[in-house]
Amino acid sequence: MANDMASRASGPPTAAGGEPGAETGARARTRQAIVEAAVRALAADPGAPLGRVADLADVGRTTLHRYFPERADLLDAVARHAVRSIAAAHERARLDEGTALEALLRVAQEYLELGDLLTVLFSGLVPEEAWADDVTNGDALERLCARGRADGSLDPRLPDDWSQGVLWSALYLSWATLRAGDADRHTVVGNLLLTLRKALGATLPD
């Protein structure tokens, strides 16, 4: 996961790992607004300066620097935001309901809703190990793949890492198509689901 942010007396109170400790109310909302603004800024321009992030968050640059003194601190926070967002997508997708293939198709749609965050993650601005190696999120997908082999809905010939690679590759193409305006969302979602069904779904014997 992302490197721990050092505690700084001049900034808001933080707990171990750089997450806000007793932060509530306005402080927590300001921190979250800055992180979400960073996602928008970096999706539009990977080299976006912190000043641009401050403008999008509607905060002063001094305020931004109190929360995130360095660009690396902000990227750490974006990585943690990604982990939480992926976990929330898993919850909304109800991974334990229906067949594993049905759950996989639901989670693919939820991932697509991450929007600009996908751009930031796919760009490599945030190191992959800072978000993709989260144990809880990784275990959720591995359990889903195992369930798919057990219930016969996923092709048992494909290893877990290959299946997950196909999922993320299809998501990359889907989001890139949407972002470029080359197709509407309905068409893109349909193509995404069809791709995953055909690539990962169990095939009936001839």
C-alpha positions as CSV (number, residue, x, y, z in Angstrom):
1,M,0.0,0.0,0.0
2,A,0.9,3.6,-0.1
3,N,3.8,4.9,2.0
4,D,2.8,6.3,5.4
5,M,2.7,10.1,5.6
6,A,4.7,11.5,8.4
7,S,2.9,13.4,11.0
8,R,3.3,17.2,10.8
9,A,2.5,19.5,13.7
10,S,1.5,22.3,11.2
11,G,-1.1,20.1,9.5
12,P,-4.4,18.5,10.5
13,P,-4.2,15.6,13.0
14,T,-3.4,12.3,11.4
15,A,-3.2,8.7,12.5
16,A,-0.7,6.1,11.5
17,G,-0.7,5.6,7.8
18,G,-1.5,9.2,7.0
19,E,-5.2,8.8,7.4
20,P,-7.1,11.4,9.4
21,G,-7.2,10.5,13.0
22,A,-10.0,12.4,14.9
23,E,-10.8,14.4,11.7
24,T,-14.5,15.0,11.4
25,G,-16.8,17.6,9.9
26,A,-15.2,20.4,7.9
27,R,-11.6,19.0,8.1
28,A,-12.7,15.6,6.7
29,R,-14.8,17.2,4.0
30,T,-11.9,19.5,3.0
31,R,-9.5,16.6,2.8
32,Q,-11.9,14.6,0.7
33,A,-12.7,17.5,-1.6
34,I,-8.9,17.9,-2.3
35,V,-8.5,14.3,-3.1
36,E,-11.4,14.2,-5.4
37,A,-10.2,17.4,-7.1
38,A,-6.8,15.8,-7.5
39,V,-8.4,12.9,-9.3
40,R,-10.1,15.3,-11.8
41,A,-7.0,17.3,-12.3
42,L,-4.7,14.4,-12.9
43,A,-7.2,12.7,-15.2
44,A,-7.2,15.8,-17.4
45,D,-3.4,16.4,-17.1
46,P,-1.0,14.0,-15.4
47,G,1.4,16.9,-14.8
48,A,-1.2,19.1,-13.2
49,P,0.4,21.3,-10.5
50,L,-0.9,21.4,-7.0
51,G,-2.3,24.9,-7.7
52,R,-4.7,23.4,-10.2
53,V,-5.9,20.9,-7.6
54,A,-6.4,23.7,-5.1
55,D,-8.5,25.7,-7.7
56,L,-10.7,22.7,-8.4
57,A,-11.2,22.0,-4.7
58,D,-12.0,25.6,-4.1
59,V,-9.4,26.0,-1.4
60,G,-6.4,28.2,-1.0
61,R,-2.9,26.8,-1.8
62,T,-1.9,27.3,1.8
63,T,-4.8,25.1,2.9
64,L,-3.9,22.4,0.4
65,H,-0.3,22.4,1.6
66,R,-1.4,22.0,5.2
67,Y,-3.2,18.8,4.3
68,F,-0.7,17.6,1.7
69,P,2.7,19.3,1.9
70,E,4.1,17.4,-1.0
71,R,2.8,16.0,-4.3
72,A,3.7,12.5,-3.1
73,D,1.5,12.9,0.0
74,L,-1.4,13.7,-2.3
75,L,-0.7,10.7,-4.5
76,D,-0.6,8.5,-1.4
77,A,-4.1,9.8,-0.5
78,V,-5.3,9.2,-4.0
79,A,-4.1,5.6,-3.7
80,R,-6.0,5.1,-0.5
81,H,-9.1,6.7,-2.1
82,A,-8.8,4.2,-4.9
83,V,-8.7,1.3,-2.4
84,R,-11.8,2.5,-0.7
85,S,-13.6,3.2,-4.0
86,I,-12.8,-0.3,-5.3
87,A,-14.1,-1.8,-2.0
88,A,-17.3,0.2,-2.3
89,A,-17.7,-1.0,-5.9
90,H,-17.4,-4.6,-4.6
91,E,-20.1,-3.9,-2.0
92,R,-22.5,-2.4,-4.5
93,A,-21.9,-5.3,-6.9
94,R,-23.0,-7.8,-4.3
95,L,-20.3,-10.3,-5.1
96,D,-21.9,-13.2,-3.2
97,E,-25.2,-13.0,-5.0
98,G,-26.1,-15.1,-8.1
99,T,-23.5,-16.9,-10.1
100,A,-19.9,-15.7,-10.1
101,L,-20.2,-14.6,-13.8
102,E,-23.3,-12.5,-12.9
103,A,-21.4,-10.9,-10.0
104,L,-18.4,-10.3,-12.3
105,L,-20.5,-8.5,-14.8
106,R,-22.0,-6.4,-12.0
107,V,-18.6,-5.4,-10.6
108,A,-17.3,-4.6,-14.1
109,Q,-20.1,-2.0,-14.4
110,E,-19.4,-0.7,-10.9
111,Y,-15.7,-0.3,-11.8
112,L,-16.6,1.6,-14.9
113,E,-18.5,4.1,-12.7
114,L,-15.1,5.0,-11.1
115,G,-14.7,7.3,-14.0
116,D,-11.7,9.7,-13.8
117,L,-10.2,7.5,-11.1
118,L,-9.7,4.8,-13.7
119,T,-7.7,7.3,-15.9
120,V,-5.4,8.1,-13.0
121,L,-4.9,4.4,-12.1
122,F,-4.3,3.3,-15.7
123,S,-1.9,6.2,-16.2
124,G,0.6,4.8,-13.7
125,L,0.7,8.1,-11.7
126,V,-0.2,6.0,-8.7
127,P,2.1,3.0,-8.4
128,E,0.1,-0.2,-9.0
129,E,1.2,-1.8,-5.8
130,A,-0.2,1.1,-3.9
131,W,-3.8,0.2,-4.8
132,A,-4.0,-3.1,-6.7
133,D,-2.2,-5.2,-4.0
134,D,-4.8,-4.4,-1.3
135,V,-5.3,-7.8,0.4
136,T,-9.1,-7.3,1.0
137,N,-9.9,-6.2,-2.5
138,G,-7.6,-8.8,-4.1
139,D,-9.1,-11.6,-2.0
140,A,-12.6,-10.6,-3.0
141,L,-11.8,-11.1,-6.7
142,E,-9.9,-14.3,-6.0
143,R,-12.9,-15.7,-4.1
144,L,-15.2,-14.7,-7.0
145,C,-13.0,-16.6,-9.5
146,A,-12.9,-19.6,-7.2
147,R,-16.7,-19.5,-6.9
148,G,-17.0,-19.3,-10.6
149,R,-15.1,-22.5,-11.1
150,A,-17.2,-24.2,-8.4
151,D,-20.5,-23.1,-9.8
152,G,-19.5,-23.7,-13.4
153,S,-20.2,-20.1,-14.6
154,L,-16.5,-19.2,-15.3
155,D,-14.2,-21.1,-17.6
156,P,-12.1,-23.3,-15.3
157,R,-9.2,-23.4,-17.8
158,L,-8.3,-19.7,-17.1
159,P,-6.1,-18.9,-14.0
160,D,-7.3,-16.2,-11.7
161,D,-4.6,-13.7,-12.7
162,W,-5.5,-14.1,-16.4
163,S,-9.2,-13.6,-15.7
164,Q,-8.5,-10.5,-13.7
165,G,-6.2,-9.2,-16.4
166,V,-9.0,-9.7,-19.0
167,L,-11.4,-7.8,-16.7
168,W,-9.0,-4.8,-16.3
169,S,-8.0,-4.8,-20.0
170,A,-11.7,-4.7,-21.0
171,L,-12.3,-1.9,-18.6
172,Y,-9.4,0.1,-19.9
173,L,-10.8,-0.2,-23.5
174,S,-14.3,0.6,-22.3
175,W,-13.3,3.7,-20.3
176,A,-11.0,5.0,-23.0
177,T,-13.8,4.6,-25.6
178,L,-16.2,6.5,-23.3
179,R,-13.7,9.2,-22.5
180,A,-12.9,9.8,-26.2
181,G,-16.6,10.0,-26.9
182,D,-16.4,7.3,-29.5
183,A,-19.5,5.5,-28.3
184,D,-22.3,6.2,-25.8
185,R,-22.4,4.6,-22.4
186,H,-25.1,2.1,-23.2
187,T,-23.1,0.8,-26.2
188,V,-19.9,0.7,-24.2
189,V,-21.5,-1.2,-21.3
190,G,-23.1,-3.7,-23.7
191,N,-19.7,-4.3,-25.4
192,L,-18.0,-4.7,-22.0
193,L,-20.4,-7.2,-20.8
194,L,-20.4,-9.2,-24.0
195,T,-16.6,-9.3,-24.0
196,L,-16.5,-10.6,-20.5
197,R,-19.2,-13.2,-21.0
198,K,-17.4,-14.6,-24.1
199,A,-13.9,-14.3,-22.7
200,L,-14.4,-15.6,-19.2
201,G,-17.8,-17.5,-19.2
202,A,-17.8,-21.2,-19.2
203,T,-18.4,-22.7,-22.6
204,L,-20.8,-25.6,-23.3
205,P,-19.2,-28.7,-24.9
206,D,-19.9,-29.2,-28.6
